Amino acid sequence: MEDILWIAVGETSSLEIKDFVNNLLYKTKEILKEDFIGFYLHGSLAMGGFNSKSSDIDVLIITNKTMTVGIKRKLAELLLSFSNKPFPVEISFVNMEQLKNWIHPCPFDFHYSEFWRGKYQDDLSKDTYHHLNGDVRDDADLAAHITILNHRGVRLEGPPIDEVFPSVPRSHYISSI
């Protein structure tokens, strides 16, 4: 793989950040296997304003199809062990069907941020399915994330951004911010 991350974010990307992101890419691909399509950065790291003391690493991962509950639980385990060590991760998993005919708010298969840490820990430790389940949720914030990705995003692996992500209507972007 060409060192796209290093080229794209230049000075703001220390070796520690680069290794962290590459490990996250590798580990998510290992879980998703043939359903993995692409790994894309948006937010401060992609735009060159990442602050290692206060920024999170913003990622969108695209998959072939809707995830099973088992895959969601494996991803939750990974992200609980990975996020905040040392950088927090905010990551959404969207499948191609969910992007094909854009609707707002956009549906997604799985989302992780530190806000969800306790809920996912509870589900995994108690073997419950309150939050880690087969539900397909939607997220109005995805309109902003995809808009930023279309303008300033970084593709680490997968098809080019303009071949995967729809053009988000300005009104949807505005309502999401």
N, C-alpha and C positions, 0 to 999 in steps of 0.2 A: 504494500500500500504506500503510495506517495505520501509524504508527510504534510498532508493538507492542513491539519490543525496548526502546525508550526508556522506555515506560510500564511494562513488566514488571519491568525491573531497575533502573530509577530511577538513583539516585546512583552505583551501582557501574558504570554504563555510560558510559564516556567516549566522546567522538566517535570516537576512534581504534578502540575496540572495536566500536562500532556500525558504522563503515565496513568494518572487517575482516569482520564477520559478514555484512553485506549483500553484500559482494563475493563471499564464499564461497557464499552462496545463489545469486547471479546466475550465477557460473561453473559451479556444479554443475548448475543448470537448463539451461545452455547445452549441456552434455555429454549430459545425460539426455534432453533434448527432451520428447517426448510421454510418456515413461515416468515422468517426475517426478510424484509425488503431493503430497508435503509435506516440510517442513523444520521440525524441532523441536529446541529446546534443552533440555538437562537438566543437572544438575550445578551447580557453584558460580555460574555466570553466571545461570542461571535462578532460583536460590534467593537471589541477592543477596549472595553471599559471595566473589565473584570477586576474586582478587589478581593484578594484572597481572604481578607478578614471579615467581609460582609456580604459578598455575592454568593449566589448559588449557581450551579451549573444547570442550564436549561436545555433539555433535550426533547426532541420528538422522534419516536421510533415508529416506522411504518411496517405493518405486517400484511400477509396475504389474506388472512381470514380472522374471524372472531376468535378470541382466545377462550380456552377452556378454563374452568375454575382451577384445575390443577396447575396450569401454567401461571395464572395470576398469583397463586400461593407461592410458587417457586420464585417468581419475580419479587414478591413482597419479602421473602426471606433474604434474597440477594440484596435488595435495597436497604433493608433494615441493618444488614451487616456492613454495607458499603457507604451509605450516605452519612455525611458528617465525619468521615474519616479520611481526610481532614475537611473535605468540602461538602456542603449540603447539595443534594440533587433534587431538582424538580423535573419530572419526566412524565410524558404522556405517550401512550401507545394507541395508535389509530390504525384501523385496517383500510385497505384500498377501497372497499365498498363504501365505507363511511365518508371518504373523500370524493368519491365519484360524482355524486350529485349534491353539491354543497347545500347544507342547511345550517341555520344559525338558531340556537346554539348547536355546535357540532357534537355529534356523538363520539364516544371514545370507548375503548375496551378496558383500559387500566391507567390509573394515575398514581404517582407517588410524589409526595413532598413531606417535609418534616411535620406538617400539620396532621398527616395521616398516620404517623409513626405509632402512636398509642393504640389507635383503632386496629391497625394491622397486627400489632403485637398481641393484643387481646384475642383476636380471631385465631391466630396461630397457636397461642399458648393454651387456649381453651377448646381448640378444635371446633370453633363455631364458624358461621358463614354470614355474619351480620354485614360485614363490609367487603369481605373477599368472597364474592358470589358470582353468579352468572348474569347479574344485572348489567345492562348497557346504559350508561349514564351519558349526560351531555354537559358541555362546559363552554360557557360563553367566552371565556378567556382564550380559547383556541383560535378565535377569529383574529385576535391581536397577535398571538404567537405565530400563526401562519402568515399574516401580513408582514411581520418583521422578518420571518424566515425568507419570504419571497424577495425582500429587498436587501437584507444584510446577513442572511443565514449562511451556515457553513455545512456542506455535505461532507461527512467523513466516509460514508460508504453507502452505496445505493445509486439509483438513477438520479440524474440531475434534478434539482429542486423544481424547475419549471415543468418537468414531466410528471411529477408526483402530486404537487400541491396546487389546489385551485386558486384562482384569483378571488380574493374575498371582497365583496362589495364594501365600499367606503362606509356606508351606514352601519354595517355589521362590525367593522373595525371600531368605529367611533363608539358604538354601544358597548363594546367589550372593554373599553378603557375608561 
